[in-house]
Amino acid sequence: MSTENWKTHRELLRSRQAGHGMPGELFGRQDILDTDVEIFFQRHWILVGVTADIPEPGDISTVDIGKASIIILRDDDEQIRSYRNICRHRGARLKPAGKSTVGMLTCSYHQWTYALDGSLRHASHMGQDFDSKCRNLLPVHTRVVGTHIFVCLADEAPTDIAHLEEVMTPRFAPYQLRHSKIAHEAEIIEDGNWKLVIENNRECYHCGGTHPELTASFLPEDFGFCPDNLSEESKAALADYHARNAKCQQSWLDDGFVGAGTSVEYLDVDAVTQFRTQQLVIAGHGESQTLSTRVACRKLFGDLQRRDLGDTHLWTHNSWTHVMSDHAVISYIIPLAPDKTLVRTKWLVHADAVEGVDYNLQELTEVWLATNAQDASLVAITHRGTQDPGYVPGPFSAFTETYVDQFSRWYAARLNAHGI
C-alpha cells in the first residue's frame, strides 16, 4: 500500500464525528480491506473453529484468511495444533479449505511429507547435506478456550488472550464443551463489509422489528431502551424485569455458576484482544434460544441438571457465541472482499446426543438460521447505503448502540497502535 493511501486511511478515521458512524469509504475500499485483514485477522487473535471440528487424531480443518491459510489439526496425543498451510519446499498449499482426515500431511506437488507434530518426515532427492529439521511446518499461535479455537498469525501474539482465557474457562467449565459434537453447521456470505457485520451484531436496536424468532427468547429490556417518559405500564414491566433478573442470577450463583450476576467487558481502546461476556436470562420458560424457549436437546451438556441456565454469551471482534444448557451456537466471520463477509455458524450439542431421539434438528436451528438470514439482509442494505455519494454518518443511540460506538473507537485505536 502506498504512503498516500495509508495517510488517507488515517484521515478517514480522524474525520469520524464522536458518537457517529464511520465514513463510507472505510467500508467500501479494497486497500482498506487489505489493511483490515492484515491487522485485525492476522495480527490479532481470531476464532477459527471449535474442537468438534477435529474430534479425532488426524482430523484437520483448513481455514483461509485473506491470502493466508492455516491447517488446524488434532495430533496423536490429542493436542490441537495449527500450522501455516505452506509446504516448506516451494510453497504449495498442502490442503484445500475444509475438513478431512490424514495420517500425515503430504504435499501433492513433490510429496514432501509431514507428521502431525509438524516435523518433516520425508523429502526425496535432497541429498546428504539436506537438514530436514530446518523445514518443519511453520506453527501458528493457538489457544483453546472451552471449545473455541483461537489463532494468531503474528510472530508475536498479543498476550492479553490470557485475560479472555482466565475469564471464560470457569464460565464454560460446567458445560464441558469439549465433549460436544456439531449437530449442524451453515455458511452465509453477507453482502457487506465485515465491520458492518460486527456493528449489526453489537446492537439490538433493530431486533424488535426484524428478529421475531430470536426475540421470542429475549427479555425486551435487554435490547436497551430510552428511559425518558416511560409510561406507568413500562415502569412496572421494568421493575418485573429487574426482579426476575435478580432472582435468576442469585439462583445461578447459589448453584456455583461463576459468571452469574456479572458481565465482563474488555472492549475499549485499552484492549487488544477485546471480548465481552454475560449470562443473560432467557424469556418465557427460560431454558433455551428456541421458539418455545424450552430446550431443543433433552440431553444437556456435561453433567448439568438444570435447564434454566440462560444464555452465556461471548463476543470477540470476529465472533459471537451463545451457550445454553442444551446447545450452543457459535459464529465467526472472515472478510472476503470489501462487500463480502463469510459468516460460519456451528450448532453444538452433547457428544452423545442422538438426532431424532434427543433433539430435532429443525427446532435446534430454526432461530439462528432465520436470524442469520435476516441480519444478512440488514447488512446488505446498510452497506449499499454507506456507498451512496449522499451518505453522511448519523448519530448512534446513546441507549441502544453504545457498543457500536465503542467498536468504532476500538477499531481506530488498534489501527493507530499499528502506525495508521
N, C-alpha and C positions, 0 to 999 in steps of 0.2 A: 504494500500500500504506500502511496506517495505521501510525503510530508504534508502536502496541501490537503489531502483527504483526511489525514489524522487530525489536522487543525480544524477542519470543517466539522468533524465529529465532535470535537471539544466545544466548538461554538454552539452547536445544536444543543448539547447538554446544558450549557450555561444559559441558553435562551429560554429554557423551561421556566415558566412562572410558578412560584411556590404554590402548592395546592392545586395545580392544574395538570392535565395530561401532557404527554411527551409530544414534541413536534413530529409531524407525519413522516419526515424523512428518516427518522430513526427506525421506522417500521418497514420502509419500502426499498432501501438501497442495498445492493449486493455487497459493496465494500464494508458497510456497517454490519451486515450479517456475518461476513467473514471474520471481522474483529470479534463479534459476539461469540461465535463458535470457538475461536481460539482462546478467548479469556474465560467465558462462563461455562464452556463444555470441555475444555482441555486443561485449564489451569485451576479449576475448582473441582471439588468432589461432586459427582453426579450419580444419581440412581440409574442403574442399567439392567436390573433384573432381580429375581428372587431365588432363594436356594432351591425351590421346587423346579426351577428351570433346568437344573442339573442334579437330579436326585441320586444318581449312582456314579461310582468311579468310572471315568472315561466319557461321561456326558459332557458336552460342550455347548456353549451358546456364543455365537459370534454377533457382535453389535457394531454397526458402522456409525461413526460420529464425525460428520464432515468428511474431510479427506482421510481421517484416521479410522482404524478398525482394530477391535480388540477381540481376543478369544478368552472367554471365561470358562473355567473347567473345574471339575472335581477330580482330584488326583487319587492315587491308590490308597493314600492314608486318610481319605475323606476330607482333605483340606481344599478349600476353594482358592484358586489362583487365577490371575489374569495376565495375559501377555499381549504385546503388540502382534497383530496378525500379519507378520512380515517374515518371510524366510530370510535367514541370515546369509544366504548365498548371494542372490541377485534381486531380492526384494519381492518376489512373487507372493501374492496372497495365499495363505495356507488353506483357508476355508471361506466359503461364501457366507453371507449373513444368514442367520437362522440356527437351528439346533440339529445336533447329530451326536453320534457316539463313536468313539475311536479307541483303539488300543494304544496307538502312538499317533503323533501328528506327522504326516508325510507330505512334503511338497510335491505337487503333481508335475512340476517342471523338471527338476533333476533328482527327485527322490531323496533329498536330504530329509532325515527322519529325527524327530524329537520325542523324548519321553514326556510324560505328563508333568514332570518337575521342571520342564523347560530345557533340559540338557540335550545337546546334540549327540545322537547315538550312532548315526550313520551318514557318511558323506563319501561316496566313492570317487576314485581317480584324483584325490587331492594330494597325494604324495606323503612321504615320511615326515616332512617338516611341518605339516599342517597341524595346528593346535586346535582341536575341536572345542576345548574349554573356552576359547575366546569367541565362540559362535553360538552360544546358547540363546534361546529366545529372550527377547527384551521384556522384563517383568513390568507390570503396571501396578501402582499402589492400589490395594484392595482392602476394604473393611466390610464385615458383615455385621449388621445390627438388626437383631430379631431375625427376620428372613430377608431383609433388604441388602442387596449387594451394591455397595458404593465403590466407585473407582475414581482415580485422579491420574490424568495423563502427564502431569507436570513432572519434571525431575525432582522437585521438592514440593511435596503436597502440603496444603495448609494443615497445621497441627490442631486447629480447633475442631476437627472432626471428633476429637476425644470428648468434647462437651456434648455433642449430639449423642455419642455412644453412651456416655455416663447417664444422661437424662432418659434415653429411650430404652436402654436394656432392661431396667427394672419394670418399666411400664409395659413392655411387651412380654416379659417373662411368664406371667400366668397363662398366656395363650399358647406357649410352646410352638411358635410359628414355624420353626424349622421342621416340625413334624406335621407338615401340611402338604397338600397337593394342589395343582392347578385344575380347577373344575372347568374353567373356560378362560380363553383369552381372545382379545379382539384388538384390531388396529383401525385407526381412522386418521386420515390425512386432512387436517383442518386448513382451510384456505385463508390463513392469516399468519402474521409474524409471531414468533414464539413468545415475545413479551406480552402480546395481546392475549395469548392463551393463558399465561400466568396471571395477568391482571384480571381476566374474567374469573379465574379460579379463586382469586383473593377477595372477592366481594359477593354478597348475596343480595345486593340492592335489586338485582334483576330476578331473583329466584321466584318470588311470589307470582309473577306474571308469566314465567316461562318454564318452570320445572314442577308441574303438578305431581309427577311420580316421586321426585326427591323430597318435596316439601311435605309429603304425607308423613314422613318420619322426623321432620324437624319442628322444634318449637319456634313459632314465628319471631319471638323476641330475640332469638339467636341470630337473626339476619341483620340486626342493627336497626335502629329506628330513631326518628327525631322526637325528643321528649317534649317539645313545645306544644302547649294547648291540648294535652291529652284529655279525652272525654272521661267521664267517671267510669264508664264500662272498660275503657282501655287501662285505666289506673287499676281497676280491680283485676283485670287479666294479668297485668304486670306483677301485682302482688302474688297472685297464684303461681306465676312463673317462678318468682324468686323462692317461694315456699317449696315448690316441687323440686327445684334445683338443689336447694339446701338439704332437703330430705334424702334425695338420691346420692348426693356427694358424700354425706355423712355415713350413709349405709355402705357405700363402697370403701370409705376409709376404715370403717369398723371391720370390714372383711379383708383388710390388708392390701387394697389396691393403691399402689404408690402414687399414681397421678391424679387421684380423685381430689377435686376441690381447687386445684392449682393449674393454671396454664403456664407454660414456659415459652417466652418469646425472645428469640435470639435472631433479630431480624434487621436491625437498623444499620447505620453506616459504620459502626464499630465491629460488626460481624463480618466474617469471611464466609464460613460455611453456615449460611443462615438457615434457621428452621423455627417452626412453631408447633406446639403440641397442646392438646386439651382433651379431657374426657367429657364429651357432651352428652346430656340427657336426650334420649330419643322420645319422640311424641307417642301418643296412642298407648299401645301396650308396652312400649319402652324396650323392645327386645332387639330389633334389627332394622336395617335400612331396606325394608320391603314395603310393598303396597299395603300389606296388612299390619305392618310394624311387629309382626311375630317373626320368630326365627325362620329362616329358609332351610336350614340344615339342622336336623334333630340331634346329630352327633356334634356336640360342642367341642371347641378347641381344647387341647390339653386335657386336664382333669377338671375342667370347670363344671360347676353345678348350677350356677346362676345364669339365667338367660338375659336378665335385665341389666347388662353392664354398659349400656350406652354405646357411644362411638368414640374410641380413642383414635384421634386423627394426628397426622404428621404432615406438615408442609416442608418442602425444600424448594430451592429455586428452579428445580426441573421435575418436581413430583408432588403427588398428594396421595395419602393413604387413609383408609377408614377401616378400623378393626372393631368388629363386634364379637359377641360371644360365639357366634356360629360360623361367620365367614369374614373374610377381609377383601377389600377392593383396593388394589394398588395400581396407580397410573404414573407413567413418566413420559416425558417429551424429549424429542430430538429435532432440532431445526433441520429442514431440508432445503429451503430457499427463503428469500425474504418474505414470501407469501405462502409458504407451505411448512406445516409442522406436523410431525408424526406424533400421535398420542397412542401409546400402547398400554392396555389395561389388562390386569390379571385378577381373576376371582379365585380366592383360595378357600379351601375347606380342610377339615381334619384329614390326615393322610389315609385313615381307614374308612372314611365316609364313602358310601356307595350311592351312585346316582340311581334314582328311581326307588331307592329304599330309604335313604337318609335325607335326600334332597331332590327337589325338582329344579332342573336347570333354568327353566323359564322364570320361575319365582325368584331364583337366586340372582339372575342377571338383569331382569327387566327394568329395574330402577336406573341403574347406571348405563345400560345401553341407551335408554331414552335420554338420559341426562347428557351423555357424551354427544349424541346427535344434536340435541338442542344447543349445547354450547358451541358446537362446530358452526352452526348457522349464525349464532350471535357473533362469534369471532370473525366470520367471513364478512358480514355486513359492516362490522366495525373497521376491519382492515381496508375494505373498499372506500369507506368514508374518510379514513385518515389520508388516503392517497388523492383525494379530491383537491384541486387547487384552491377551493374555497374553505378548506378545513382550518379552523382555529381551535386549539385545545381549550376545552371548557373546564370549569371548576369541579373538583371532587366533592362529594358529600362528606362533611365532617363527621357524620354519624354512621354511614354505611360503607364508605370507601377509604377508610384510614389506612388499610393495609395496601391498597393500590398506590396511594401517595407514598407510603413507606417503601414499597418496591422500587418506585421511581428514584427515590433518594439513594437507596442501596445500589441500584444499577449504576448511577452516576459516580458514587463513591468508589465502587470497585474498579471502574474504568480509570478513575483518577489515580487509584493506587497503582495501576499498571502504566501510568505515564500518559494517559489520554485526557 
